[in-house]
Amino acid sequence: MTKKKPPPELLSPPPSFCSLPYDLALSCLARVSRYHHPYLSMVSKYFRSLIASPELQATRSRMGITETYLCVCLRLYRYNKYSYRWFTLAPVPKPKKLEPITSFPYLYPKYSTLLGTGSDIYKIGSFVNGKEIRYLYELLTFDCLTHKGSRLPKMRVAREDPAVDVINGKVYVIGGNESSNIEDWGEVYDPKTHTWEPVFPTTQDLTSQMSVVPGKLVMDGNVYTINNGYKVSFRTGRLLVKIDDNILYQTRVSIGKLLWYDPEKNLGWTNVKGLDELPEIIYLTYSSENSQGERRRVTVWWKTVMVSCGQRRLCSKFKECKTDIWCAEISFERREGELWGFVEWSEIVLTSGRCDTPSSFLLDSVIVTY
């Protein structure tokens, strides 16, 4: 004789996420990528309250859970120089997409240098080109965790596009001015005391930055030229990447190709092998950092335009006109004296329903980790 099943109303309901203890629920959510938080917030009020709780970030910090994001500033319309927008390229999902950041009110990067450290983005220096060129003493910061910005104490010297880096927890700012006074060569900001102090070329903390590439200054992975013994020029467009053998190589883009330079052999710039299928590259940025803060991969950027209306200024009125922004992540490997690149992924990360996106569409980029 078969045993009868109990009526449905007597069956115990399946356990739900809401039935979990509060600390256990936080521990589970802490393991979920921040990218999914907006979607989880729409599930229920309970999820929304957990994600908005400062205890969630405290749990992530206690568990040592962080994610690295590449933030990029794009200028999307050629005929409007103020049509810049900030986006973030998260480690998930797949396929990759640029997500707009709506809370960057004043981080226009032109003539400034951006620096990412932890969840903070520093905007350092600028200038106004009106009736006279006027350099600015600006130092702004934006916290990607709280989405709040603030103005920090002004620099001692006004600067444009200076070289910047974080060394031993302090922000070093070098060059970016026309002064011949050695005391104006650089300065360092201490976030703990909120004060600036002058920095000289002989400063001990800058020894490694001035010895990685002979005759150059390396700050935040960017290579700068030093003229007349101590004057720092603008960025050279070269990025340093560390390969498996822990040797730093310079990389740059030239005539649509990704090039590399071997500091040991000094044979000049040569093409990175294995990337022949990529179209003409326009930009080169870092992609991420590993747990040791090393940058071993880069991203390359280009665009494709479909024009069907004939008049680019009016293209926004036609659905047939669009611009696709492409991005590909490149990893590297040494093979018998050559540097090979491998495309980890290559996708359209943003589509604009216009055709007037300028060739110089990527204004700047910065990496944040939180």
Secondary structure, DSSP 8 states (H G I E B T S, - for coil): -------GGGS-----GGGS-HHHHHHHHHTS-GGGHHHHHTT-HHHHHHHH-HHHHHHHHHHT---EEEEEEEE--TT-TT-EEEEEE-S--SS--EEEETT-SS---TTSEEEEETTEEEEEEEEEESSSEEEEEEEEEEETTTTEEEE----SS-BSS-EEEEETTEEEEE--S----GGGSEEEEETTTTEEEEE-TT-GGGTTTTTSSTTEEEETTEEEEEETTTEEEEEEEEEEEE-TTS-EEEEEEETTEEEEE-TTT---EEE-BT-TTS----EEEE----TTS----EEEEEEEEE--SS-GGGGGG-TT-EEEEEEEEEEEEEETTEEEEEEEEEEEEEEES-S---S--EEEEEEEE-
